[in-house]
Amino acid sequence: MNKVAFIFPGQGSQYEGMIEPIRDFQITQYYLDEFHKILGYRFEDLTNEELIPTNITQPVLFTVSCIYCEILKEKGYKPFILAGHSLGEYSALYAAGFFTYETGLQIVTARGLLMSQINQETPGKMAALIGSNEALVKEICRESSKIGVCESVNYNSLEQTIISGQIEAIDFACKMAKEKGIKLVIPLQVSAPFHSSLMQKMATRFSDELDYHRLESPKIPIVQNFDANVHQELTIIKKNLVLQLDHPVMWRQSIEELMNRGVKEIVEVGPKKVLTGLLKKTNVKALAVEDLLQIK
């Protein structure tokens, strides 16, 4: 029997109407009602532009991924191991039984609000450099750091690295990347310099938020972003969630860890196929949940 991993996408996978493919599943309405009850608004009709603010994106995307997870569970799919990209780590932890949906929603909402506050205090931006190697990206960041904070923060694949930092420094880095022949330079639609040292201010605040909630040791092992290692101990997972805020997402390394654990098949549980696309050059079978469920 193949060992199957569920992986969950982070910000950037949201889109207008992303609930539509699963609206007719019975479980969907329960989660939509719980979302409305807890946060006081409905997200089903939000436009792409309205989905951009971090404090909206995070609870909405978390909810959609949780619904997909429950649909898979109802159909008998059971993951051997879990991982999630940035925000997606919280969807993975929900799947692992680390917290209830209601608790997870409160946590990711608080996380989104804190990130929005940091952006107001210290504006920043992010960009994807595609068609390059990590060494060249680090060289670009070193040069751009003479202007302001510019750091490699998401190691998504051998050819895709995300940079994050202060606006002027990131703009300079993007210009330099084009001059050095990097194939694609794409500014990301996010509202804060995620995973950079600029996020240090929110670490203590977010740690306090986690301490407020009832959490359980996960029933399924999870590979965490901070160190690309497998964890099931509650205290370590909490610590790594805080460290994730201002440290790089070790995604390429996390996928390698899944494969080292014997995973032969990976299912992306959430909207779009961003993470599935990153797996095209690996020796693992990757499938987006919409394709697995044959949703049109």
N, C-alpha and C positions, 0 to 999 in steps of 0.2 A: 504494500500500500504506500503510495506516494506521501511524503511529508509535505503538507501544504502550509504556506505562510499567508496570513492576511496582512496587507500593508495599507495604510490610510494616508490620503493626501492632505497637504496643508494649504495655506492661502495661495491663491492663484488658480485653484480648481473650481472656484465658485462661478456660477453664471446665472443669468436671468432665466427663471423657469426651471431650475434644476430639480425641483420637486416633482415636475410633471411625469417623468418616466415611472415614478413609484407612487403616484397619488392614489391609484386604484387598489393598492394593497391595504388590507384591513388595518394592519399595524400602524400605517402612516398617520392616520387621523389622530390616534392616541398621542403620538409624539408632537404633532402640530398643536394639539390642544394643551399639552403640558408646557410646551414652549410659550404659548400665549398666556397661560395661567401664571407662569413664573416671571416672564419679562414684560408682559403687558402689551405686546404688539404681535402682529402676524407678518411673517416674512414671505409668504408664498408669492406675492405679486411685486416684490422689490425689483427694481431695474438694475442693470449692470452697474450703473453709476451709484445707485443707492447701496449697493453691496460692497463698495470699495472701503469705506471706513472700517478700521480694524475692530472697533467695538461692535459692529454689526456682523462683519464677515465671520468672526471666530465662533460665536454661538450658532449661527446659521449653518456653517459648514460642518461643525461638530454634530449638529442634529441630523443633517442629511446622512452623514456617514454612519451614525448610530442606527438610523432606520434601515439602511442597507445591511448593516450587520445583523439586525434582528430578522430581516427577510431571509438571509442566508442560513441563520440558525433554524428558522422554521422549516427550511427545505433540507435540513440535515447536514449542512456543511460545518465541519469542525476544524479549526486551525490547530496546527501543531505548535506554532510560535507566531509572534506578532511584532510589528514595527510600525511607526508612523512618522511622517516627515513634519517636523516642527509642531504646528498645531495638531497635526494628525496623530502625534504621540498620545494625545488625550483621548482620541477616538479609540486607539489601540488599548489604552488602559481601561476604557469603558468595557471593551470586548473581553478584557482579562478579568473583570470583576473588581477592579481597583476602587471604583465608586459607582453609585447609581447614576442613571441618566440625569436626574434632578440635581444631584451634587455636582456632577461633571459640568452641567450647563452653567451653574453658578460660578464654578471655578474659571471656565474659559471666558465667561462674560467679564469677570473681574480682571482676568489677564488682558483681555482686549481693551478694557477701559484704562488700565495702567499703562499699556503700550501707547495708547492715544495721548495720555497725559505727558509721557516722556517725549513724544514727538513735538508737542506744543512747547515744552521746555527746551528741547534740543532737537531742532528739525534735522531730518536726515532722509536718505533715500537708498535704494538698492538697484542693482543691475545684474543681468545674467551675461556672462562671457562664454560664448559657445564656439567650439572649434579651436580650443587651445589646450595647453597642459597646465597643471597646477603650478609648476615652477615659474612659467611666464607670468601667470596671474599674480603670484606673490611678488615678482619683480615690479610689476605695474603698481601694486599696492604700496610697496616701499617708496617708490618715487612720488606717488600721489599723497603719501602721508606727510610730505613736506608742506602740503597745503592744509591738510586737516585729516581727521580720522578716515581711513580707508582700509578695510580689512576683508580678507577672504573668509566668508562665513558659512557657505553651504557647499560641500564637496559632493555634488549631485552625481557625477560620473567622471570618467577619465577626461571627457571633453567638455564638461560643463561645470563651471564654478560661479557662485554668486558672490558679489562683493557688496559691502554695506558700509555706511558711514555718513559723514557730513556732506551736504549737497555739493559744495564747490569741489571737494576732493573726489567725489564719485563722478562728477561731470568731467573733471580732468582725466580721471582713470579711463572713462569711456572713450574720450578723444584719443588717448594714448593707445588704447587697445585697437582702435581702428587703424591707427598709423602703423602698428606692429603686425597688421594683417590678420587679426582675429576675425573669424568668419562672420559671427553675429554678435552684436552688442545690443541688448534689449533692456531698457529701463523697466522695472517692475511696478505694477500697480499696487503698491503697498503704502501705508501712511506712517511708517516709522523705520528706523535703521535697525531692523531685527538682527539679533545674534551678534551684534558688535559690542564693543566696550562701552558704547554710549547707553546701553541698556542696563548698566550696573546699578543705576539709581533705583530701579524698580525691584531689584532682587530681594531686599529686605521686606519690602511691602508685600511682595508676592509670597514670600516664605510665611509671613503672618497669615495670609489668606489660606494657604494650604493647612496650616495648623488649626484653623477654625473648623474644618470639615472632618467628618467621619470617613476614614479611608480603610481599605482592607488590603492585605497582601494578595497580589494577583494569583488567579488560579491557572493562568497560562503564562509561560515565560515571555518576556518582551525584550527586544533589543532597543536600547535607548540611544537617543541622538548624541548625547554628550560624549560617550566613550565607545559607542558601537559594541558594547558588551551586553550579554544577557543578564537580566535581573528579575528577581521575584521578591526581594526583601523590601518591605515598605519604607523603612528609613532611607535606604539607598536610593530608591526611586524618587522619593520626595526631594532629596538633596540634588539629584540629577535634573529634576524638572526646573529647579531654581537655576542651576548652572547652565542649563540649556538657553536661558534668556540672553546671556552675554558671551556665549561661546559658540564656535562653529557647529553646524549640523553635519555629523559624520555619516552622511547617507550612503555614499559609495562603500565605505567601510562596513556599514550596517548590512548592506546587501551581501557583501562578501562573508560576513558572519553567518547570515542565514544559510548561505550555500555551504559553509563549513559545517553547519549543523545537520546537513543532509537534506535540506529543502530542495525539492525537485519542481515544485509548482508554486507560483505566487499569484494571489488574487488581489487586485487593487480595489478596495472597498470605499467607494465614494464617487462623486461626480467627475466627469472627464476621464482622461487617460494619461495624465501628466507623468505619473510614476511608471506606468507601463511602458511609455515611450523611452524612459531612461534605461530600460532593461533589454532593449533590442539587441545589444551586442554582448549579452551574457549567455551562459549555457543553462538557462533556467526557463521553463515555460511560464510565461506571464500572460495574465488575462484580466481585463477590466470587468468589474462586477456587472455592468450593463450587458456585456457580451455573454458572460456566464449565465445570466438569468434570461438571456435573449429578449431583452427589453428594447423596444423600438422607440 
